[in-house]
C-alpha cells in the first residue's frame, strides 16, 4: 500500500512533464511556421494585375536599400504600403470641363508652379488612372487655378468658377454625395488656388487639398490635406552629390524681401562675413547660373518663407545638395509623415534668426556630413518626371493620397 501510494505522485509528475514537453513542441512548431510565413511574405507579394504591367514596380532588396532607411520614419511600413499602392490604387478623373480653358490639362511644366502641371500630366501617364468610377479609391477634381491665373482671371471670378464646377459635379454624379467629398481631392500649387476654393465650404472641410502652401495657421488641415512640394523645374544644373570638401560657405540666401522673416534675415546678416546673405536676387548680368552655383559651394541654404510658408528654394537646396534650413513657422513640410526631415534638414523657429550663425556653427562636421548624405538619399523624392518614375515626387504624393483613401461611402 505504501509503495502504491508512492507511485501515484511519480505518475502525476511524469504526466505533467509529458504535457509540458508537448506544449513546448507545439510552441516551437508554431514559431517556425510563423517565421516561414513571415519570411515568404517579405520575399514575394501577390500581384493582382497582369505581370508585365506590374513588374517594373516590384522592389527588390537592392532597390529598397537604395531608398535610404535612415530618412524614413518607418522604412518597412513605407516599403510594404508602397508595394500595395502601386498594385491596387485607382483614381477616377471627372471628364467634365473644356481642356482649352481651366480643366483637365496643365498650363505648363516649367516655373515655380510646375508641380501642379506635372501632377495633372503624370496622373494620366500613370497606372493609377481608372475610367471605371466603381473601382476608384479617390476622385480627382481636375480644375487648375494656375491656368486661371495665367489667363488673368480675378480671384473673385476664380471662386465662382470653382464653385460652379464642383456644384455641376455634385448634381451630375452620385459620387460626391456618398461621402460629402471626403474621397475627392484637387491639386493647386499657386496660393490663389487655396483662396479660390473658399467659396465651397465642403471642399475646404471634407475634400483632400493637395497644396504648395500648407500652413497650420490657415485653413490647411494636417492629416487630411497633403503638402505638395514646390519644385522649380527644369533644374539648371545637375544634382549635387556626396562631396562636401568644396562647400566652404557656411550659409546662403538671396531673394526678395517679401515677408517679415526675410526682412529680418537680410537686416541682421547681409553684412556678415561667414553667411552669404543678399538683400535681393542675384543679377543674372554678373554671370550665367551664379545663383545656382552658390548652392554647390554652401553647407546650409537658408529657406525663409515668402508671401506663404513655402518656397521653391527648399527643393533647389535639396537638388543641389545644400542642407536646407527651414526658417518658417507652422510649415507642414512635404512628405512629413513619411520622411524624417530632421535627418536631412535643419528646422528652426523664425525667432531663431537672430542666433542663426551660431546655431549653424554649432553643428559639427560629422553631423553635417550625416545631414548631407541623407539629403542625397531623398533627392529622388523631390524630382518630377514625365512619365513618372518610381519613388519620384509624383509617387510620393500618390502615397500620401493612398494613406487617406479610407472613407465610409453612404450609397
PyMOL commands that set and color helices and strands:
alter all, ss='L'
color gray80, all
select helices_A, chain A and resi 2-43+51-55+61-67+69-71+75-88+114-125+133-135+145-150+155-172+175-179+191-199+201-205+260-269+284-286+290-297+312-320+341-343+350-361+365-382+393-403
alter helices_A, ss='H'
color red, helices_A
select strands_A, chain A and resi 91-93+129-130+138-140+184-188+208-211+226-227+249-254+275-278+298-304+323-327+346-348
alter strands_A, ss='S'
color yellow, strands_A
deselect
rebuild
show_as cartoon
